[in-house]
Amino acid sequence: MGTPQSFSLAQLTQDFEAVSVNAVMHCTCNSRSRFQPRRPGGQWGNGAMGLRDLLGKAGVKSGSVQVQFQSLDKGAGAPGSGGADYKKSLNVNDPVLDECIVAYAMNGQPLPMVNGFPVRLVVPSYFATYWMKPLSFIRILTKPDDNFWMATAYLQPDNLRGTTTPEAVKAKTVKFRPVGSMPVRSFIVTPDETVKAPAGLPLNVQGLAMSGRGAVTKVEVSTNGVVGW
């Protein structure tokens, strides 16, 4: 970083142009309970749900490779991980940086404490693991981030479908990469798997569809095991 900068909340709200974005916040562990093979961590079902101005103010030097973000949250972290500080990074050439904002308000009101007061990072189209709250530091790195939350946690197989097998993981033949932008995702909210649908009667179906890589232009539903839509 050319000129390290420190900004108060007042400076963030007064010295920079205010912008707004509509973005879906989607946790990476949503539906983890349905993964096959099972993965460790919270076994959730379907639940849970301009940066460039600051970088320009500080200056990004030639040779920089990643932008690292750190939250005020601290904890013991996994034993031996060194992960007490929560930090995530994005490549300096990632187009999402042009869409990121440092948010201090939501729906026209100051950011609530539960949502990251005083400021949080908003990374449209990326999983919530990058939505740092409360945001405390932004650093420019000259080498890839190797902290626990980038090199060990929140990784997925580096292939088209993001899949693997327990045997391949045990044999260490799988290359992993940090979880990043959200794939196309949809799920039915009601009725859920606990509801028995009466045969031959109308049924109201409600759900969600989202994507981090493009607009959702059509939603199709199958009622006969994907034989027809």
N, C-alpha and C positions, 0 to 999 in steps of 0.2 A: 504494500500500500504506500503510495507516494507521500501522503500527509495524513497521519492518523488523526481522527476526529472524534470528539465526544459531544453528543447532542442531548440536551434536556428535552423533556416532553413538550415544554412550551416552544422550543425551537422547532421540533418536528411538526407541530401543528401550525406554526406561524410562518416559518421561513421557506417552506416547500409547497409546491402546488398540490392541492388535495385531489385525489383520484379515487374512483370506486370500482369494484369488480364484483360480479356474481360468480361464486365458485362453490363447488361441492366439497365438503370436508369429509373424507372417507378414511377410516382407520385401516391400516394394513392387516389387522387381525380379524376384521369382520369375516364371519363364516369359517373361522379357523376350526370350529368343531366338526366341520364337514370335510376337512382335508383328508385325502387318502394318498400316501400313508399319513397318520396323525403327526402333528407337529407340536412341540412343547409350547407352553404359554397359555394365556387366557383362552378358554374354549368358548368363544363367542358364537352366536348365531348370526342373524342379520342386523343386530342392533349397533348402536354407537355412532354415531356420525361426527409510489415509485422509488422500488429499491434502487433503480439506476441513478436516481438523483443523488442518493447518498454515496454511491460508489464514485460518481463523477466528482463529488465534492472532495473526496479523499484522494482520488486518482488511483488507477490500476496500472502497475508497472509492467513492462514487457517481461515475459517469462512466467507470469502468474498462471496457474493452472486451475485453481478451485477457489470458490468463495465459501468460507466456513461460517456457520451460524451457531451461537451458543445461547442456551436458555439460563434463567436464574434457578431453575430446578436443580436440586442436588439430591443424591441418595447414596446408599452404600454400593449400588451396582452389583453385578454378578461377581461372585468370589474370584479374585485374581484378575478381573477384567480391566481394572483401571477406569471403569465406566461411571464414576461418581458424577462427573460433569456430562451433561447431555449436549452433544455437538453433532451437526450434520453438515454436509458440504454439497455444493452443486458445481459442475464444471463451468469455467468462465465463459465458454462458448455455447452453453445451453440456452436455447431461445426462451425458455421459461423465465429467465432472469428479467426479460423485458416486460413480463406480465406480473412479476412479484411486487407486492406492496408491503410496507410496514404499517400495519393497521392500528389506529388508536381509537376508532369508532366503528360501530356496527348498527345498521338501521337508524342512522342519524343520532345515536346516543353514544356516550363514552363507552369504551370497551368494558364489559362487566369483568369482575375479578375472575370468575370461573372460566371466562373465555380468553384470559391472558393479559388483563390490565397490568401495566399501562399500555404496552404495545406488543404485538405479536407479528410474526411473519406469515404472510398468506402466499401460498404457492399454487396457483390454479393448475388443475389437471394432475397434480402430484398427490400421493398419499399423505395423510396427516402427519406422518412421522417427520416431515420436513416443515410443518407449520409451527415453527418454534415459538413457545410461549413460556413465560414472558421473555421477549428477546432482549439479550443484554449486550452481546458482542457480535461484530461482523469482522472477519479477518480474511485477508487475501493470502492464499498459500502458494508456494512455489514448487510444491511436490504434492502428490495425491495424499489425501487425508487417510491416515492409518489408525485413527482412534477407534475404540471398541464399537461405537455406534455406526461406523462405516465399514470397517473391515471384518467384523464378526457378526454383529446383530443386523436384523432386517435385510437378509440376503435371500436371493432366489436363484434357481438354476439359470445359467446364461444360455438359454436356447429359446426357440420360437414360442413354445407353449409353456415354458417355465416349469417343466415337470422333471421328475427323476424317480428313483426307486431306493429303498433302504440299502439294497445291495451295492448300488453304484456309489452312494454316499460313503458306505463303509469302506469300499475299495478306493476311495478318494479319486475317482475318475470324473467327477463332476466339477465343472467350473462354475463359480457363483459370481453374482454381481449385486450391487445394492438395489433394493426395491426402489423404483422410481415412479414414472407416470402410471396412472391407472389404466387398465385395459377396459374394454367394453364390459359392463357389469349390469345385470338385471336380476331382480328377484320378486316373487309374489309375497306381499305382506298379508293380505287376507284373501281367501282363507289360508291358514297355515296348515302344517302337517298334522295338527291335532283335530282338525275339523273333518267330519265325514259328510261328503256332499250327497244329498238325496238324488237318486237317479231320476232323470226326466224333468227335474224342476229347475227354474232359472237360478243362476248363481252370480252374484256380483263379485268380480275379481279386481283387486287393486294391487298395484305394485310400483316399483321404481325402475328406471333405466338410466344409466349414466355412462360417460366415457371420458377418459382423459386425452384421447388421441383424435377426436373428431366429433362432429355433431351427431346426436341421435336423431335420425330422420324417420325411423319407422320402428314400431314395436309389434311383434307377432306373438300370439299365444296358442299353444297346443293343448287340446283337451283329450287327446287320444295317444299319448306316448310318442309324440313328435312324428306320427304317421302323416298328419296333416296340420296345417297352421291356419 
